[in-house]
Amino acid sequence: MRAKELRDKTADALMTLIEERQDDIVNFRLQQATGIVDNCRRAREARRDIARIKTIMKEREIAAAKGTNK
């Protein structure tokens, strides 16, 4: 997903996306252990998506903190 698409989502939607991506990583590891891997890049993409989502959530926290201090 692109960061622009993620910024349009609510905090609850972002949390569900994180959970989905973490499930994807677990499933990938299980498939890798059994030797049935469809897409080798899926785990990397999921980790990067999680990082993007967490970055956007942190940006929102910082913006909210700056707004309350002023």
CNS distance restraints for C-alpha pairs under 8 A (distance, minus, plus):
assign (resid   1 and name CA) (resid   5 and name CA) 6.80 0.50 0.50
assign (resid   1 and name CA) (resid   6 and name CA) 7.18 0.50 0.50
assign (resid   1 and name CA) (resid  49 and name CA) 6.65 0.50 0.50
assign (resid   2 and name CA) (resid   6 and name CA) 6.49 0.50 0.50
assign (resid   3 and name CA) (resid   7 and name CA) 6.15 0.50 0.50
assign (resid   3 and name CA) (resid  52 and name CA) 6.63 0.50 0.50
assign (resid   3 and name CA) (resid  53 and name CA) 7.82 0.50 0.50
assign (resid   3 and name CA) (resid  56 and name CA) 7.80 0.50 0.50
assign (resid   4 and name CA) (resid   8 and name CA) 6.82 0.50 0.50
assign (resid   5 and name CA) (resid   9 and name CA) 7.15 0.50 0.50
assign (resid   6 and name CA) (resid  14 and name CA) 7.37 0.50 0.50
assign (resid   6 and name CA) (resid  53 and name CA) 6.91 0.50 0.50
assign (resid   6 and name CA) (resid  56 and name CA) 7.66 0.50 0.50
assign (resid   7 and name CA) (resid  56 and name CA) 6.77 0.50 0.50
assign (resid   9 and name CA) (resid  13 and name CA) 6.04 0.50 0.50
assign (resid   9 and name CA) (resid  14 and name CA) 6.58 0.50 0.50
assign (resid  10 and name CA) (resid  14 and name CA) 6.31 0.50 0.50
assign (resid  11 and name CA) (resid  15 and name CA) 6.27 0.50 0.50
assign (resid  11 and name CA) (resid  57 and name CA) 7.33 0.50 0.50
assign (resid  12 and name CA) (resid  16 and name CA) 6.38 0.50 0.50
assign (resid  13 and name CA) (resid  17 and name CA) 6.26 0.50 0.50
assign (resid  14 and name CA) (resid  18 and name CA) 6.27 0.50 0.50
assign (resid  14 and name CA) (resid  53 and name CA) 6.48 0.50 0.50
assign (resid  15 and name CA) (resid  19 and name CA) 6.37 0.50 0.50
assign (resid  16 and name CA) (resid  20 and name CA) 6.19 0.50 0.50
assign (resid  17 and name CA) (resid  21 and name CA) 6.13 0.50 0.50
assign (resid  17 and name CA) (resid  50 and name CA) 8.00 0.50 0.50
assign (resid  18 and name CA) (resid  22 and name CA) 6.15 0.50 0.50
assign (resid  18 and name CA) (resid  49 and name CA) 7.94 0.50 0.50
assign (resid  18 and name CA) (resid  50 and name CA) 5.68 0.50 0.50
assign (resid  18 and name CA) (resid  53 and name CA) 7.18 0.50 0.50
assign (resid  19 and name CA) (resid  23 and name CA) 6.22 0.50 0.50
assign (resid  20 and name CA) (resid  24 and name CA) 6.24 0.50 0.50
assign (resid  21 and name CA) (resid  25 and name CA) 6.36 0.50 0.50
assign (resid  21 and name CA) (resid  46 and name CA) 5.29 0.50 0.50
assign (resid  21 and name CA) (resid  47 and name CA) 7.40 0.50 0.50
assign (resid  21 and name CA) (resid  49 and name CA) 7.41 0.50 0.50
assign (resid  21 and name CA) (resid  50 and name CA) 6.72 0.50 0.50
assign (resid  22 and name CA) (resid  26 and name CA) 6.40 0.50 0.50
assign (resid  22 and name CA) (resid  46 and name CA) 7.34 0.50 0.50
assign (resid  22 and name CA) (resid  47 and name CA) 7.97 0.50 0.50
assign (resid  22 and name CA) (resid  50 and name CA) 7.91 0.50 0.50
assign (resid  23 and name CA) (resid  27 and name CA) 6.14 0.50 0.50
assign (resid  24 and name CA) (resid  28 and name CA) 6.05 0.50 0.50
assign (resid  24 and name CA) (resid  42 and name CA) 7.89 0.50 0.50
assign (resid  24 and name CA) (resid  43 and name CA) 7.14 0.50 0.50
assign (resid  24 and name CA) (resid  46 and name CA) 6.94 0.50 0.50
assign (resid  25 and name CA) (resid  29 and name CA) 6.24 0.50 0.50
assign (resid  25 and name CA) (resid  42 and name CA) 7.80 0.50 0.50
assign (resid  25 and name CA) (resid  43 and name CA) 5.31 0.50 0.50
assign (resid  25 and name CA) (resid  46 and name CA) 6.66 0.50 0.50
assign (resid  25 and name CA) (resid  47 and name CA) 7.71 0.50 0.50
assign (resid  26 and name CA) (resid  30 and name CA) 6.32 0.50 0.50
assign (resid  27 and name CA) (resid  31 and name CA) 6.16 0.50 0.50
assign (resid  28 and name CA) (resid  32 and name CA) 6.00 0.50 0.50
assign (resid  28 and name CA) (resid  37 and name CA) 7.17 0.50 0.50
assign (resid  28 and name CA) (resid  42 and name CA) 7.42 0.50 0.50
assign (resid  28 and name CA) (resid  43 and name CA) 6.42 0.50 0.50
assign (resid  29 and name CA) (resid  33 and name CA) 6.15 0.50 0.50
assign (resid  30 and name CA) (resid  34 and name CA) 6.37 0.50 0.50
assign (resid  31 and name CA) (resid  35 and name CA) 5.92 0.50 0.50
assign (resid  31 and name CA) (resid  36 and name CA) 5.00 0.50 0.50
assign (resid  31 and name CA) (resid  37 and name CA) 5.43 0.50 0.50
assign (resid  32 and name CA) (resid  36 and name CA) 6.03 0.50 0.50
assign (resid  32 and name CA) (resid  37 and name CA) 5.55 0.50 0.50
assign (resid  41 and name CA) (resid  45 and name CA) 6.20 0.50 0.50
assign (resid  42 and name CA) (resid  46 and name CA) 6.12 0.50 0.50
assign (resid  43 and name CA) (resid  47 and name CA) 6.20 0.50 0.50
assign (resid  44 and name CA) (resid  48 and name CA) 6.24 0.50 0.50
assign (resid  45 and name CA) (resid  49 and name CA) 6.09 0.50 0.50
assign (resid  46 and name CA) (resid  50 and name CA) 6.22 0.50 0.50
assign (resid  47 and name CA) (resid  51 and name CA) 6.30 0.50 0.50
assign (resid  48 and name CA) (resid  52 and name CA) 6.20 0.50 0.50
assign (resid  49 and name CA) (resid  53 and name CA) 6.18 0.50 0.50
assign (resid  50 and name CA) (resid  54 and name CA) 6.14 0.50 0.50
assign (resid  51 and name CA) (resid  55 and name CA) 6.07 0.50 0.50
assign (resid  52 and name CA) (resid  56 and name CA) 6.29 0.50 0.50
assign (resid  53 and name CA) (resid  57 and name CA) 6.23 0.50 0.50
assign (resid  54 and name CA) (resid  58 and name CA) 6.12 0.50 0.50
assign (resid  55 and name CA) (resid  59 and name CA) 6.18 0.50 0.50
assign (resid  56 and name CA) (resid  60 and name CA) 6.31 0.50 0.50
assign (resid  57 and name CA) (resid  61 and name CA) 6.36 0.50 0.50
assign (resid  58 and name CA) (resid  62 and name CA) 6.22 0.50 0.50
assign (resid  59 and name CA) (resid  63 and name CA) 6.14 0.50 0.50
assign (resid  60 and name CA) (resid  64 and name CA) 6.09 0.50 0.50
assign (resid  61 and name CA) (resid  65 and name CA) 6.14 0.50 0.50
assign (resid  62 and name CA) (resid  66 and name CA) 6.17 0.50 0.50
assign (resid  63 and name CA) (resid  67 and name CA) 6.17 0.50 0.50
assign (resid  64 and name CA) (resid  68 and name CA) 6.38 0.50 0.50
assign (resid  65 and name CA) (resid  69 and name CA) 6.33 0.50 0.50
assign (resid  66 and name CA) (resid  70 and name CA) 6.57 0.50 0.50
